[in-house]
Amino acid sequence: MPRRRLSSDGLKLYNLAYIPSPSKVRRLLSCLFHTEYDDRLAEMTSSCKRASEQLFSLHGDRTKRQMITTFIDNSIFNVINAILCKDGDFATLFQIRQNYRYFMDVLEHAHRGGDHNTAIMLRASLQHHALKQLKIKERKKDKELLARLDVEYGTWHDCYKEHLKMIMQSDDLDILPSMMVLRMHVERHRAYSTVGGCKLRYEPALIEGKIGMYAILHQRYDDLMPLYQPPPICTSSDLIMLAQRAL
């Protein structure tokens, strides 16, 4: 049986305890065409989507709404921590590489399924300097995916303006936009408005309205997922130092 390629640290982020045993027919097909890795990847992608839905549902809670930016930051740091650790201990460079590629596969599946919130969050996590300094060799498909996302979403340097444009012009309610990008543009307007105005194509009220629409569609009353809980290491400098242990 193929060895599991993600440490328990990563699984805990999405409350993945196990995968239910399939029926005999499904088990046979699974043996022929799938691996344990495929099943775990599908389950993780589904759990990521639930986490994205929960993030939007928090917008409907006036108290928790103020914490959304913190929850987004927590999710990025928690993913990086999960990549750098294995079963509560420091990971080797080989294990980090496995975890990195696993989350890259999750990113690909999330993007394919319209969960842009997860895709952009994972993209930001995987491009953090703590991981980039390790110079993990990217697979050909990873390079191609990241190049496509640069075109489709934009980049951190332009505040993912292409994704914002797509979301504001789209009526597709089956996708999950990036809360990080939407909140980023709302906050940019607030910051620039104090220094003489902000030239944005979309007014903050319109962006807030779009967030509210998705919040209504995805009302979840589950307990706050571990992904959004305070991470064990919550500063970039500490994560960079932790990653250097693997070199």
N, C-alpha and C positions, 0 to 999 in steps of 0.2 A: 504494500500500500504506500502511495507517495507520502513523503514526509510533509507535515504541515509547514507552510512557509511564512507564517506570521506568528510572532510571539503572543503570549497571553496579554501583554500590555496593550497591544493593538485591538485585540478582541474585546477587551473590557470597555473600550471607548464606546462601543456600540451595543453593549449588553448581549454579546454573542456567546452563549454558553455552549450550545451544541446545535447540530442540524438533525431534525427528526429523521428516523430511519424510513427510507422509501419502501414502497410495496415491492413484491417480488419482481414484477415486470419492470418497474422503474429501476430497481436495483440492477437487473440484468442489463438494461440499456445504459445505465450509469457506468457499469463495468466496461461496456463496449466502447462508449463514446465520451465519457466524462471521467474526470479525476476528482479526488477529494478537494484539490485546489480549485477546480471549476465551481464546485458546490459552495465552498467557503467564499469564493469571490462573489458569487451571485447573492449569497446571504448578506455579505458585507455591503454590497451595493444597495440592497433593499433597506438595510438598516441606516445607511447614509441618507437615503431619501426620507426616512422617518425623522431623522435628526433635522433635516432641512425643513420639513413640515413643522416640526416643533418650534424651530427658530422663528418662523413666520407667525405661529400661533401666539408666541410670547408678545408680539406686537400688540395684541388685543388686551393685554394686561398692563394697565397704566404703570404699575409698580415695576414689573419686570421689563417693560419697554425701555426704561432708562438703562438697563443692564445689557442690552443687546450688543452694543459695541464690545463690552467686556467679554460676553459669551463668544463672540467671533474671535477675539484675540485668544481666549482660552482654547478654542478648538484648534487653532493653528499650532499653538505651543504643545498641546496634548498629542497631536499627530507627530510632531518632531520628536517629542519624548518617546513615543511608542516606537519610532524608527530606530532611535539610538539605544533602546533597551531591549532586553529579552528576559521575560519571566522575572522581572523585578531586579535584574542585575545589568551591568554594563555589557553592551553587545560588542562582538568582534566586528571588524570591518566586513568580513564575509556575511555575517548576520545582518548588518546594517544594509548591505547591498541587496540582500533578499527582501528585507522589509521595504526598502525604497522602491524596488521594482513591483512589489505587491501593491503598494499604494498608487503607483503609476497605472497599474492595471485597473484598480478601482476608479481612478480618475477617468480612464477611457470609457469604462462601462457607465459611469455616472453621466458623462457628456452624451454618450449615445442614447441614454434614456431620458434626456432632457432635464436632468438634475444639475443645472448650472451652478447652483449654490455650492454643492459639494465639489464640482469640478474646479471652480475658481479658488475655493478654500484650499483644496489639496495642491493645486498649482502653486499657490503662495507658500504653502508649507514646504513643498519639495524644492523650491528655489531659495529657501532661506540660506543665509551664509553658513550656518552651522553644518548644513549638508553639502553645500556647494564646495566648501573647502576640502572635502574628502575626495573630490574629483571622481565621483562614481561614473563609470562608463555607461552612457545611455545606449540602449538598444536602438536599432534603426527605426523601429516602429515608435519608440518614445520621441525621437527627434522629429519624426514626421508629425506626430500628434501635437507636440508643442508648437511647431511651426504653423499648423492649422489654427491652433487656438490664438496665436498672436494676431492672425488675420481676423478671426471671428470675434474675439473678445476685445482686442486691443491689449495694451500692456499696463504694468504698474505706472510707467512714466506718463501715460496719457489718461490714467485713472480708468482704464477699461471702457473708454468712451463708446466703442463699437457695441459692447454688450448693453450699455445703457440705452443707446439708440434703438437696438433691436427690441429690447423689452418695452420701451415706451411706445413703439410703433406697432407692437404685436398684440393681438387679441387671443393668443393661444394660452388657454388656462391649464393645459396639461403639462406645461413645463414649470420648473421652479427656478426663478431668477436668483441672481446672487444678492443676498441681503447685504453683504459687505460692500458691493459696488453701489447699490442704491443708497445706503447710509452714507457712504463716502461722498457722494455728490450732494446730498443734503447738507452735510457738515461743511463741505467746501463753500457752499453758498453762504452759510452762516459766518464762516471765517472771513471771506472776502467782502461781505456786506459791511463789515466794520472798517474797511479801509478803502471805501470809495466805490463799492459796487462789484458785482460779479457777473460776467457775461456767460451765462449758461443757456443752453438751448431749451432746457426744461426747468420750469419753476419748481422749487422745493415742494410746493403744495401738490403739484401733479405727481411728483415722485412719491410723496407720502401717500397720496391716494392710491397709487399702484401697489404699494406695500400693503395698505389696508385691504385692498381687494383680495390679495393672496392670503392675507391673515384670516379673512372670513372663510375662504375656501378650505383652509387647513387648520381647523381648530382641534388641537390635541391637548388633552388634560393629563398626560402622563407626567410622572416625576421627571425632573430635569435630568436629561441624559448625562452620563459621565463625560461625554465629549465636551460639555460646556462647564464642567466643574473646574475649580482652580487647578492648574497643572502642577506636578511636583517640582518642576523647574520653570520659572516664569519670566526669566530675562534672557535676552539674546546673547549677552556676554557669557552667561553661565552655560547656555546650550552650546555655544562655540567651544568652550573649554571642555565640556563633556565629550563632544565629538572628537576632539583632539586626542582623547585617550585611546581611540581606535587606530590612530596613525602609528 
